[in-house]
Amino acid sequence: MQKLELLVEKLGEENAIQNLVSANSLKQVWVRHIADSAQLLDHVPRETPSLFDLGSGAGFPGLVIAAMRPGLRVTLVESRKRRIDWLERMVSELHLDTCVVEGRRLEAVEGQRVGAITARAFAPLEKLLSLSARFSTKDTTWALPKGRSAAQELRGVSRKWQRLFHVEQSITDPEAAILVGRGVPKGKGAA
Ligand SMILES: C[S@@+](CC[C@H](N)C(=O)[O-])C[C@H]1O[C@@H](n2cnc3c(N)ncnc32)[C@H](O)[C@@H]1O
């Protein structure tokens, strides 16, 4: 909780310098950003060794996940310089010892097997899956908050991907949902 409180305090300060989150959402920061991120952990098995958060931006959900599950190796993938600097500062100030920042485009990140993948407001589902399939194996868990468009986006991808996912209700927004999945279609990714 101390780490999350510090994150909230620092986010308020940094948002006056760079536009990390909307000013409106900052008024309800605990629900809109902290709890919204934390709820993803309900879908990530305890024994998961590593997690990639794609397009971490202000650090959601990645920083919250790293603060709440010490021991999980969390990689925050972010391409924008000022956001990379912010994320690196937070990793250091919150003492997130098993969290690292990959400060580059996801397309340039070296292929590797990842236990779980999260991404909030990163890319449309089809693009997200095609960019990140190479990090997944049959054991990879996906937890993708997708707002109101979740079910519709899932219907828009090929059946081989649809089969891996189901829709979970968000606990922070009655109109939002999370796409939760496991695995990777045969012939794709590292598996
Ligand atoms: C809309 S923001 C969402 C940030 C955060 N996940 C959140 O929900 O608050 C999307 C972020 O993804 C980053 N991004 C977009 N495309 C990327 C790519 N190909 N590789 C790495 N980061 C990317 C952007 O720089 C931006 O910070």
The ligand as an SDF file (V2000), in Angstrom:
LIG
                    3D

 27 29  0  0  0  0  0  0  0  0999 V2000
   -2.8520    5.1530  -24.6130 C   0  0  0  0  0  0  0  0  0  0  0  0
   -1.3300    4.8770  -23.8210 S   0  0  0  0  0  0  0  0  0  0  0  0
   -1.8290    3.7700  -22.5270 C   0  0  0  0  0  0  0  0  0  0  0  0
   -0.8800    3.7790  -21.3720 C   0  0  0  0  0  0  0  0  0  0  0  0
   -1.2240    2.8610  -20.1990 C   0  0  0  0  0  0  0  0  0  0  0  0
   -1.1870    1.4490  -20.5790 N   0  0  0  0  0  0  0  0  0  0  0  0
   -2.5490    3.2200  -19.5940 C   0  0  0  0  0  0  0  0  0  0  0  0
   -3.5210    2.4900  -19.7880 O   0  0  0  0  0  0  0  0  0  0  0  0
   -2.6180    4.2410  -18.8970 O   0  0  0  0  0  0  0  0  0  0  0  0
   -0.4580    3.7830  -24.9400 C   0  0  0  0  0  0  0  0  0  0  0  0
    1.0340    3.7150  -24.6890 C   0  0  0  0  0  0  0  0  0  0  0  0
    1.6020    2.7440  -25.5340 O   0  0  0  0  0  0  0  0  0  0  0  0
    2.8290    3.2390  -26.0350 C   0  0  0  0  0  0  0  0  0  0  0  0
    3.0610    2.5370  -27.3160 N   0  0  0  0  0  0  0  0  0  0  0  0
    2.3090    2.6100  -28.4350 C   0  0  0  0  0  0  0  0  0  0  0  0
    2.7890    1.7990  -29.3960 N   0  0  0  0  0  0  0  0  0  0  0  0
    3.9020    1.1900  -28.8690 C   0  0  0  0  0  0  0  0  0  0  0  0
    4.8370    0.2170  -29.3650 C   0  0  0  0  0  0  0  0  0  0  0  0
    4.7340   -0.2910  -30.5990 N   0  0  0  0  0  0  0  0  0  0  0  0
    5.8180   -0.2030  -28.5320 N   0  0  0  0  0  0  0  0  0  0  0  0
    5.9210    0.2900  -27.2750 C   0  0  0  0  0  0  0  0  0  0  0  0
    5.0630    1.2070  -26.7530 N   0  0  0  0  0  0  0  0  0  0  0  0
    4.0680    1.6560  -27.5360 C   0  0  0  0  0  0  0  0  0  0  0  0
    2.6120    4.7380  -26.1830 C   0  0  0  0  0  0  0  0  0  0  0  0
    3.8170    5.4580  -26.1540 O   0  0  0  0  0  0  0  0  0  0  0  0
    1.7380    5.0330  -24.9690 C   0  0  0  0  0  0  0  0  0  0  0  0
    2.4940    5.3950  -23.8400 O   0  0  0  0  0  0  0  0  0  0  0  0
  1  2  1  0
  2  3  1  0
  2 10  1  0
  3  4  1  0
  4  5  1  0
  5  6  1  0
  5  7  1  0
  7  8  2  0
  7  9  1  0
 10 11  1  0
 11 12  1  0
 11 26  1  0
 12 13  1  0
 13 14  1  0
 13 24  1  0
 14 15  1  0
 14 23  1  0
 15 16  2  0
 16 17  1  0
 17 18  1  0
 17 23  2  0
 18 19  1  0
 18 20  2  0
 20 21  1  0
 21 22  2  0
 22 23  1  0
 24 25  1  0
 24 26  1  0
 26 27  1  0
M  CHG  2   2   1   9  -1
M  END
$$$$
